[in-house]
Amino acid sequence: MKDKRMPAVVVVETGKRGDWNTLDIRDVPMPSLEPGEVLVRVEACSVNRADLLQRRGFYPPPPGASSILGLDFAGEIAEAAEGVAGWEPGDRVFGITAGGGYGRYVSVAANHLVPIPDRLDYVQAAAVAEVFFTAHLNLFIEASMQAGESLLVHGGGSGVGTAAIQLAKAAGIQVIVTAGTADKVRRCLDLGADYGINYRTEDFASQVMQITGGKGVDVVLDWIGASYLERHIDILKTRGRLVIIGLMGGTRTEINLPPLLTKRLRIIGSVLRSQSGQEKALLVQSFRDQVLPLLEAGRVHPVIDRVYSVHNAEEAHQAMREGLYFGKIVLSWSEKEKVQQGE
Ligand SMILES: NC(=O)c1ccc[n+]([C@@H]2O[C@H](COP(=O)([O-])OP(=O)(O)OC[C@H]3O[C@@H](n4cnc5c(N)ncnc54)[C@H](OP(=O)(O)O)[C@@H]3O)[C@@H](O)[C@H]2O)c1
């Protein structure tokens, strides 16, 4: 692998933190193949909100990870390190990585990969890993959700939101979503959500209390953080769980603590990217056991709004900045640019 090079979408840095550094395709060294890893020839990867932060210098990769953007990918195994069992060159796989998904090749721990179900192509598979792993991890492992419980998900039209709606419904959970437009609310309902709230025109907390007859919800999946924290504590039922996975609405706030005690609430913070290799391997196994059969049967599916050629990564990021999409934005190495409204 030494001295071999590959194309990758790279961030051309201005050196000033916060700038929207430009994206370009450049030749970079191929990733090395360490024991226990496989080298995947990437056909498609997805755009995640974290990529926009990293591009501006706000979300550096964890130590040891590639500095190339990209948290997930789908492609074909090009090579497996000696002693790796269960994978062969040519196998179609998708998975997560702490960095490097925007490269033509990525090296990944063999136990972080998932076989692509026959019904999915590379573009569809690339839209699965980061958001379905995140939804599965936070709803079912962190928050231990059970059938018959209720969930509030903000931004139901996001990548994680569309995954969470489907996984929760498949598990017999009542789902309330928020979204920023009437059209997104409607599309969340079409995807299976039980109730939708336009957070720009209505107060989500009073709507949740009205919908639940004053009871509140068991779990909130939240990436808004500070600006919603007090309202989340108010709308959680006794023994409710608030899982915070992002901080789009700020990092600091002051809250009234007594309900935390009297309702015996749990506030859980969670990040997938910086978990250890062992923790990720356990998550991948849990995903393979519980979510892969749903994907194979078509009971849940990735929701893709747009597919861009990697040569148009800049436009793909611009589309995410504008927020005018429902589900996922995908970058493809082989497809011509196309915009798919819907799935
Ligand atoms: N901790 C982790 O391991 C982890 C992993 C993956 C993702 N995340 C985080 O999870 C979030 C979702 O990821 P994604 O890639 O699916 O993001 P995304 O597609 O960029 O979606 C962000 C969503 O947030 C919604 N939103 C923004 N402000 C809101 C507000 N004030 N109230 C309610 N909703 C609001 C938007 O809704 P509208 O467009 O309808 O306005 C949009 O749907 C991001 O913050 C991401 O960083 C965390």
The ligand as an ORCA input file, in Angstrom:
! r2SCAN-3c Opt
* xyz 0 1
  N     -23.863     12.057     18.910
  C     -23.814     11.290     17.836
  O     -23.251     10.203     17.856
  C     -24.449     11.765     16.576
  C     -24.430     10.941     15.425
  C     -25.077     11.393     14.270
  C     -25.706     12.632     14.280
  N     -25.662     13.397     15.402
  C     -26.317     14.703     15.438
  O     -27.689     14.469     15.262
  C     -28.257     15.559     14.535
  C     -28.972     15.026     13.340
  O     -28.025     14.534     12.429
  P     -28.354     14.513     10.870
  O     -27.104     14.221     10.131
  O     -29.523     13.652     10.658
  O     -28.704     16.035     10.718
  P     -29.448     16.912      9.674
  O     -29.955     16.051      8.540
  O     -28.544     17.990      9.394
  O     -30.703     17.470     10.454
  C     -30.705     18.408     11.463
  C     -32.178     18.549     11.854
  O     -32.285     19.362     13.001
  C     -33.557     19.994     12.929
  N     -33.573     21.197     13.746
  C     -32.732     22.242     13.682
  N     -33.070     23.174     14.613
  C     -34.168     22.681     15.258
  C     -34.980     23.166     16.307
  N     -34.748     24.334     16.910
  N     -36.023     22.395     16.729
  C     -36.251     21.199     16.153
  N     -35.507     20.676     15.153
  C     -34.486     21.420     14.713
  C     -33.740     20.318     11.460
  O     -35.130     20.342     11.195
  P     -35.782     21.160      9.933
  O     -34.865     20.936      8.757
  O     -37.092     20.524      9.778
  O     -35.833     22.593     10.339
  C     -33.055     19.132     10.773
  O     -33.999     18.152     10.392
  C     -27.127     16.524     14.217
  O     -27.082     17.529     15.195
  C     -25.908     15.622     14.310
  O     -24.731     16.354     14.606
  C     -25.059     12.985     16.537
*
